[in-house]
């Protein structure tokens, strides 16, 4: 397979190779594709989790919560960790 890189990305790829972050433009493309595959997998996991939670809520298994109470607890925890 052969691909071409749009001209707008060529300086970016060249810089990544020139600075030693990657050895070749092919390595840049491989890394980009690996990152895309990983993001897609994480997205699918998140999507499944959200759909599972929705099914639980729709089935009456959800628990109500107070957003303001959660935010206040977060603020208290933050203040404790960052106080002298």
C-alpha positions as CSV (number, residue, x, y, z in Angstrom):
1,X,0.0,0.0,0.0
2,X,1.2,3.5,-0.8
3,X,-0.2,6.6,0.7
4,X,0.5,10.3,0.2
5,X,0.6,12.9,3.0
6,X,-1.3,16.1,2.3
7,X,1.1,19.0,1.8
8,X,-0.1,20.8,4.9
9,X,1.2,17.9,7.1
10,X,4.6,17.5,5.4
11,X,6.4,20.1,7.5
12,X,5.0,18.6,10.6
13,X,6.1,15.1,9.7
14,X,9.5,16.3,8.5
15,X,10.0,18.1,11.8
16,X,9.1,14.9,13.8
17,X,11.8,13.0,11.8
18,X,14.4,15.8,11.9
19,X,14.1,16.2,15.7
20,X,14.6,12.4,16.1
21,X,11.2,11.7,17.5
22,X,10.7,9.3,14.7
23,X,13.2,7.7,12.3
24,X,11.1,7.8,9.2
25,X,7.8,9.3,7.9
26,X,6.5,5.7,7.8
27,X,7.1,5.5,11.6
28,X,5.1,8.7,12.0
29,X,2.2,7.3,10.1
30,X,2.3,4.0,12.0
31,X,2.3,5.8,15.3
32,X,-0.6,8.0,14.2
33,X,-2.6,4.9,13.1
34,X,-1.8,3.1,16.4
35,X,-3.1,6.1,18.3
36,X,-6.2,6.3,16.2
37,X,-6.9,2.6,16.9
38,X,-6.3,3.0,20.6
39,X,-8.7,6.0,20.7
40,X,-11.3,4.1,18.8
41,X,-11.1,1.2,21.3
42,X,-11.4,3.6,24.2
43,X,-14.4,5.2,22.6
44,X,-16.0,1.9,22.1
45,X,-15.4,0.9,25.7
46,X,-16.9,4.2,26.9
47,X,-19.8,3.9,24.6
48,X,-20.5,0.4,25.9
49,X,-20.3,1.6,29.5
50,X,-22.7,4.5,28.8
51,X,-25.2,2.2,27.1
52,X,-24.9,-0.3,30.0
53,X,-25.5,2.5,32.5
54,X,-28.5,3.7,30.5
55,X,-29.9,0.2,30.4
56,X,-29.6,0.0,34.2
57,X,-31.3,3.4,34.7
58,X,-34.1,2.4,32.2
59,X,-34.5,-0.8,34.2
60,X,-34.9,1.1,37.5
61,X,-31.5,0.2,38.8
62,X,-30.2,3.8,38.9
63,X,-29.4,5.8,42.0
64,X,-30.4,9.4,42.3
65,X,-27.7,11.9,43.3
66,X,-27.4,15.6,44.0
67,X,-24.9,17.3,41.6
68,X,-24.4,20.2,44.0
69,X,-23.6,17.9,46.8
70,X,-21.0,16.1,44.7
71,X,-19.4,19.4,43.6
72,X,-19.2,20.6,47.2
73,X,-17.5,17.4,48.3
74,X,-15.0,17.8,45.5
75,X,-14.3,21.4,46.5
76,X,-13.8,20.2,50.1
77,X,-11.4,17.5,49.0
78,X,-9.5,20.0,46.8
79,X,-9.2,22.5,49.6
80,X,-7.9,19.8,52.0
81,X,-5.2,18.7,49.5
82,X,-4.1,22.2,48.7
83,X,-4.2,23.9,52.1
84,X,-0.9,24.7,53.8
